[in-house]
Amino acid sequence: RRRGGRAARARGPAGRGMAAAAFERRVLRRAAEHHYLRVRLELPDGGVRPNAAQFKQLVVTALRELHGEVGAALPVDVLTYEEKTLSAILRVISSGLVKLWSALTLLGFYQNRRCAFRVLQTSPFLLALSGNSRELVLD
């Protein structure tokens, strides 16, 4: 949404009005349609690791437990999932980011065992999650 700028009047030493520089203010609301989250599931007890379908079901269960059926209907996509590290990249519409993040944070059990989701990164740009500068190795 664009808002027009106004030329402000400034008072000089003699009290005469002088035109100040015009400005333009731009406010971007919901600039990105989706947000992306890099998450990791922590299972301190070990045991069976969820496959991709079970991981997605766990995300939907977390949404349902905290936000009911309306939360479970929130469109969330699992773009990548690594069963070895239990990490994934999730895509959610920007208006549902807070609902998803809070539901994942408050989930505490998977198959009657303790678990925890850790949100490692979040961004409106998928490319921002492709690398981590903290893990960058320079030759």
Buried (B, 14 or more C-beta within 10 A) or exposed (E): EEEEEEEEEEEEEEEEEEEEEEEEEEEEEEEBEBBBBBBBBEBEEEEEBBEEEBBBEBBBBBBBBBBEEEBBEBEBEBEEBEEEEBBBBBBBBBEBBEBBBBBBBEBEEBEEEEBBBEBEEBBBEBEEBEEEEEEEEEE
